[in-house]
Amino acid sequence: MSENALAAFLNARIDEAAAAAWAVHDVSKCEALLYEEDMADAAARTPDCDCGHPARVLRDAGADRKLIAAYEAARAAIPSGVDWDEVTDGVTVGIADGLEAAVKIRAERFSGHPGYRQEWVPG
């Protein structure tokens, strides 16, 4: 089976987000801290933000990777040489279609990226 462009695109964006998860960010602009007093308290403790955002980004990346792995496993279950859109095994197609829809939804958050394709817009 050829490389799945949707999975490759989303994996690349996940890798970028995970690599930047621990980057120090400006506490005054941290979107994870909702209230001014939270920002002031965090800034007084350290110039680094300890809001938990990096850990959430990494958990999110891990969850997305599991979803993509399930999607790719479902696609791999479709016999070689058979067009993804023409498979008639309802169970395999149903699982694969559901996972594909979920991956498209997760990829949609990167729709402003130049590598994002219109064919990935969830239907």
N, C-alpha and C positions, 0 to 999 in steps of 0.2 A: 504494500500500500504506500502510496506517495505521502510525503510529509503533509501533515494537516496544517494549512496556513493559519487557520483560526487559532488552533492550539499553540502553534509556534509564536504567533503574535502576542497572545495573552501571557504565555510563559515569559516572553521577553519583558513585557511590562511588569509582571510580578517580580522578576529578577531585579529590575531597576528600582522598584519600590522597596524591596527587601534590602537592597544594598544601601539605600539612603535612609533606612529606618532609624538608624542610630546617629545620624548626623545631628549635630547640635543645632537647635533652632531657636530663634528669638522668642523668648518667653512672652513678650508683649504681643506677638503675632500668632501665638500658638492657638490653633483652632480647637484644640482639645480642652482648653481652659475656657469655660463659658462666662465667668464673672470676673470683673476687674479686680476684686479682692483676692481671687484665686491667683491671678497673674502677679499681683504685688507680693503675695506670700511666696510664690514660687521663685520670683526674681530675688527676693531677700535671702532665700536659702542658698541659691547657687545660680550662676549664669546659665547653667544647663537646665533644660526643662525636664522635670521628672513626672510629667503628667501621665505616663503610661502609654503614650501614643506609639512609641517604637515597638513595644511589645504587642500592641493591637495590630499594627501593620504586619508584623511577622506572623501572628496567628492567622490573620486574613490571608496572607500569602500561602501559608500551609494548607488552609482550607481550599483555596483556589487550586492548588497543585493536586490535591486529592480529587477534586471535581474533574479536572482535566484528565487525570489518569483514568478515572472511571469512563469518561467520554471516549478516550482513545482505546480502552479495552473493549468497549462496545463496538466501536468502529472496526477493530481488529477481528471481531467475531463474524463480521460479514465476509463471506468467501472472496478470495482474491479474484480480481477481474470483474466483479459484479459492481455495477454503478450504485453508489450509496443511495441515490434517489429512486432506484428501480427495484430495490430489494423487497420481496413480498413476505418474508417471514415476519409476521406481525409482532411477535414478542421481541425479537432482536431489534426490529425497526422502532418499535415503541420505546424501548429502553434507550436506544441510540438517539432517537429524535428528542426525547425528553432531556437527555444529558446535553445534546447539542443546543437546545433552547436555553438551558441553564448557563452554558458556557457563553453563548451569545449575550445573555443578560449581563453576565459578569464583565465581558469585554466592552460592553456599551459605555462604561465609565471612561474609557479611553477613546471615545468617538472623535475627539478633537485631535488625536495623533495622526500625523500624515500617513502612517501605515494602515490605518483603520479602513476597512472596505465597506461599502454600502450594503453588500450582500450579507453582512453580519448583523445588520440591524434586526433586532428581534421582531418577529412577526406576530 
